[in-house]
Amino acid sequence: MSKEMNNGVEVEKHQENGHEKIDYDMQDKIDYVFKVVVIGDSAVGKTQILSRFAKNEFCFDSKSTIGVEFQTKTVTINGKVIKAQIWDTAGQERYRAVTSAYYRGALGAMLVYDITKRQSFDHVVRWVEELRAHADSAIVIMLVGNKGDLEDQRVVSSEDAVEFAEEQGLFFSETSALSGQNVETAFLKLLEEINRVVSKKALECGVSREGNGDNYAATLKGSKIDIISGPQLEISEMKKLSSCSC
């Protein structure tokens, strides 16, 4: 078994048949289970991003997801053992009515577009609206521009994505499921932020139970937004909009 640190987050793994596996002894130590949905248009690389994070694999003959599938990965964040249950939702229109039911209970969302397909980015606003209609108002959203390895085919600029993320109060990352660039960093940052929100809410509830309490959205206001673009992690002091319900 090995322990790896990624951006201050400890991930415990061991090798089995040539693949990295989570140490299943951790199952008895799990503090939280976080449900995360990976959404976006079809063929933007959602399944590949999940496969890269969960199993460090990339399948060249991957087929479109039918309905909903999920994988899990266990990490340690700030001393808490967290099991991420990550749902891979189909991007096709005919499945959206089905997958919307799976937004309920999700604490985080990875919203993926293809940097080489402008339409997939143009549809991001629709996905955000759907999340806010069906998911919890406190859901943490990471906007992800995938296929960074195809830089010469880029049609969606990082600047456009950053501007949209700032307006909507989202986190932002550019990744490559093929090379693995920033995939784990993006997922771990999302899980870290979910853990921060959950921990803060639990603390607030413990300190005061009077009135209706502060909602999750209040815990997000004024927080930093991390922009992961390229191999390095940049911190941006973008202020979340006070009206944001993400």
C-alpha positions, 0 to 999 in steps of 0.5 A, a space after each residue: 500500500 502507498 500513500 500519496 499527497 496531492 495538493 495537501 490531500 492524502 490518497 491511499 492506494 495499493 497495487 492489484 493486478 497492475 492497477 491502483 486500488 484503494 485500501 479496503 481496510 479504510 472502509 471501516 474508517 469512512 467519515 463521509 460519503 460524498 455524492 458527486 455527479 459528472 455532467 455535460 454534453 455527450 462525447 466531452 470525455 466525462 467517462 474518461 475523466 472519471 476513469 482517469 481519476 478512479 482507476 488511472 485508466 483511459 479507454 480509447 474505444 470508450 462508448 457513450 454512457 447509457 443512463 447512469 453509472 458510478 464509481 467510488 474512490 476513497 481519500 483522506 482530506 484534513 484528517 477525514 476519510 471521505 468516500 467519493 461516490 461519483 455518478 457518470 451521467 449520459 449527456 444525450 437529451 433523451 436521458 436527461 429526464 432520467 438522470 435529473 433524479 440522480 442530482 438529488 443528494 449530490 454535494 458536488 458536480 463536475 460540469 465538463 465541456 470540450 475545449 474543441 467544441 464551442 457548442 459543448 461550452 455554449 450548453 454549459 449554462 443550460 446544465 448549470 440551470 438544470 443543476 440549480 433546478 434539481 440539485 441542492 442549492 449548496 452544491 459545489 460546481 467545478 467547471 471543467 474544460 477537457 481535452 487540453 491535449 488538443 490545444 491546437 484545436 482549441 475553440 473555447 478560450 480559457 478567458 471565456 471559461 474563467 469569465 463564465 465561472 466568475 459570473 456563476 460562482 463556479 470553480 474552474 479547471 482545464 484537464 486532459 483525460 488522455 494525459 491525466 493532466 489536472 484530473 486528480 487535482 480538479 477532483 480533489 479540489 472539488 472534494 476538499 471544497 465539499 468537505 469544507 462546506 460540510 464541516 463548516 455547516 456541521 460546526 454552525 449547527 453545533 454552535 447554534 440551533 436557533 432560528 432556521 440557521 445559515 444555509 449552505 450557500 452562505 458558507 460559500 460567499 466570499 470564498 476563493 475560487 481556484 482556477 486550474 489551467 495548465 499544469 500549475 494551480 493558480 489561485 484567483 480571488 474571484 468573489 462569488 456573487 451574493 445571489 449565487 445559489 450554487 
